[in-house]
Amino acid sequence: MPAAAPPLCLVWGPAGHGVTDYGSDVVAAAARLDPRLRSVAVSDLDGALGAIAPREHVHLHATDRLLGSSLEAAAAAVEALSRVCRLSLTLHDLPQPSDGTKYDRRVSAYRRFFDAAAAVAVNSDHERLLVSEHLGDGLRPHVIPLGTRVGAAPVVDVPATVADLVVLIAGFVYPGKGHEPALRAAAAAVDALRASGRPVGDAVVRALGAASPGHDDDVAALHRLAADLGGRFEITGFLGDDDFSARLHEPGIPVAAHEHVSASRSMLDWIEAGRRPLVVRSRYSDEMDRLRPGTSILFDPAELAGLLAAAWEDPATTRLEPGHPLRPDLADAAGSYLAWWRGMSR
């Protein structure tokens, strides 16, 4: 008897959103493994409801910000889908106390996601623990780690070094992303290098991306802090895919210092570009270090200045050897999804 066909996969949201793009990547990889897989791009609940047949199995990569104008609307959208199909979800951006005033409402919304879905996956053991800690100890999501677009570090041209100590932080700018501690650590690293007679230039933190909506004041505050520290804060603004990929290769020290990450596409962006980022130590980054050994340099906050100084003196430490394994890749993730979905049909 042939295996059951994979579910209809909804790709919900605008191109360029991290969750939408990752869901699309997984769908494409899964379709290469099982051509029976069907997918449809939708932008709202009406489009999603119009795409599905009653009682069929449907899968969706979801985060609350994609699914509705409010947390409550997002939960209602998932519930509406679940009333007409057998819905499985991959949930991103799990609630945690750093959500601040939205924490209780996010917990309520994500509990409703779980109640509505026939099955739920998350992208890390760390997220599985977040579910247990904040949504309910009885919830048992399946874990499928984020997959890389390439299975091994590529061969890349290494650009010339620069005199400035440049820290590169990929993605949107918002509080807690790590720009402020990076500015302070970069300034301290430059002071230490100058004290030892090294010909270092300025301390620069460069954000490869735009400010998140509503956070222009935070960008202005980072410019002021950099000036007070004797350095510079730079922000590229929005970058298209090709420009973003190109900027990942430029001279500088890649840093991922997000204080409250639950699963990180930006860490994968760096290693797919052949870079070895400095990553703040956390439960999630420890897990990723075990999953893909040697692809990052973990640090405690007090260690960052020293590591930045060392990386300025030896930039090769921030680049992976060509061929360094990066798996699990998207094909691995897709295979895990296909196996998980098959298990639901038994």
Secondary structure as the mmCIF struct_conf table of DSSP 4:
data_model
#
loop_
_struct_conf.conf_type_id
_struct_conf.id
_struct_conf.beg_label_comp_id
_struct_conf.beg_label_asym_id
_struct_conf.beg_label_seq_id
_struct_conf.end_label_comp_id
_struct_conf.end_label_asym_id
_struct_conf.end_label_seq_id
HELX_LH_PP_P HELX_LH_PP_P1 PRO A 2 PRO A 7
STRN STRN1 LEU A 8 TRP A 12
BEND BEND1 GLY A 13 GLY A 13
TURN_TY1_P TURN_TY1_P1 ALA A 15 GLY A 16
HELX_RH_AL_P HELX_RH_AL_P1 GLY A 18 LEU A 33
TURN_TY1_P TURN_TY1_P2 PRO A 35 ARG A 36
STRN STRN2 ARG A 38 VAL A 42
BEND BEND2 SER A 43 ASP A 44
HELX_RH_AL_P HELX_RH_AL_P2 LEU A 45 ALA A 51
TURN_TY1_P TURN_TY1_P3 PRO A 54 ARG A 55
STRN STRN3 HIS A 57 ALA A 62
HELX_RH_AL_P HELX_RH_AL_P3 ASP A 64 LEU A 67
BEND BEND3 SER A 69 SER A 70
HELX_RH_AL_P HELX_RH_AL_P4 LEU A 71 SER A 82
TURN_TY1_P TURN_TY1_P4 ARG A 83 VAL A 84
BEND BEND4 CYS A 85 CYS A 85
STRN STRN4 ARG A 86 LEU A 91
BEND BEND5 ASP A 93 ASP A 93
HELX_RH_3T_P HELX_RH_3T_P1 PRO A 97 LYS A 102
HELX_RH_AL_P HELX_RH_AL_P5 TYR A 103 ALA A 116
BEND BEND6 ALA A 118 ALA A 118
STRN STRN5 ALA A 119 VAL A 122
BEND BEND7 ASN A 123 SER A 124
HELX_RH_AL_P HELX_RH_AL_P6 ASP A 125 HIS A 134
TURN_TY1_P TURN_TY1_P5 LEU A 135 LEU A 135
TURN_TY1_P TURN_TY1_P6 ASP A 137 GLY A 138
STRN STRN6 HIS A 142 VAL A 143
HELX_LH_PP_P HELX_LH_PP_P2 PRO A 145 GLY A 147
STRN STRN7 THR A 148 THR A 148
BEND BEND8 ARG A 149 GLY A 151
STRN STRN8 ALA A 152 ALA A 152
HELX_LH_PP_P HELX_LH_PP_P3 ALA A 153 VAL A 155
HELX_LH_PP_P HELX_LH_PP_P4 ASP A 157 THR A 161
BEND BEND9 ALA A 163 ASP A 164
STRN STRN9 LEU A 165 ALA A 170
BEND BEND10 GLY A 171 GLY A 171
STRN STRN10 VAL A 173 VAL A 173
TURN_TY1_P TURN_TY1_P7 PRO A 175 GLY A 176
BEND BEND11 LYS A 177 GLY A 178
HELX_RH_AL_P HELX_RH_AL_P7 HIS A 179 ALA A 195
TURN_TY1_P TURN_TY1_P8 SER A 196 GLY A 197
STRN STRN11 ALA A 203 LEU A 208
BEND BEND12 GLY A 209 GLY A 209
STRN STRN12 ALA A 211 ALA A 211
HELX_LH_PP_P HELX_LH_PP_P5 SER A 212 SER A 212
TURN_TY1_P TURN_TY1_P9 PRO A 213 GLY A 214
HELX_RH_AL_P HELX_RH_AL_P8 ASP A 216 ASP A 228
TURN_TY1_P TURN_TY1_P10 LEU A 229 GLY A 230
STRN STRN13 ARG A 232 ILE A 235
HELX_RH_AL_P HELX_RH_AL_P9 ASP A 241 ARG A 247
TURN_TY1_P TURN_TY1_P11 LEU A 248 HIS A 249
BEND BEND13 GLU A 250 GLY A 252
STRN STRN14 ILE A 253 ALA A 256
TURN_TY1_P TURN_TY1_P12 GLU A 259 HIS A 260
BEND BEND14 SER A 262 ALA A 263
HELX_RH_AL_P HELX_RH_AL_P10 ARG A 265 GLU A 272
TURN_TY1_P TURN_TY1_P13 ALA A 273 GLY A 274
STRN STRN15 ARG A 275 ARG A 275
STRN STRN16 LEU A 278 VAL A 280
HELX_RH_AL_P HELX_RH_AL_P11 ARG A 283 LEU A 291
BEND BEND15 ARG A 292 ARG A 292
TURN_TY1_P TURN_TY1_P14 PRO A 293 GLY A 294
BEND BEND16 THR A 295 THR A 295
STRN STRN17 ILE A 297 PHE A 299
HELX_RH_3T_P HELX_RH_3T_P2 PRO A 301 GLU A 303
HELX_RH_AL_P HELX_RH_AL_P12 LEU A 304 GLU A 313
HELX_RH_3T_P HELX_RH_3T_P3 PRO A 315 THR A 318
STRN STRN18 ARG A 319 ARG A 319
HELX_LH_PP_P HELX_LH_PP_P6 LEU A 320 GLU A 321
TURN_TY1_P TURN_TY1_P15 PRO A 322 GLY A 323
STRN STRN19 PRO A 325 PRO A 325
BEND BEND17 PRO A 328 PRO A 328
STRN STRN20 ASP A 329 ASP A 329
HELX_RH_AL_P HELX_RH_AL_P13 LEU A 330 MET A 344
TURN_TY1_P TURN_TY1_P16 SER A 345 SER A 345
#
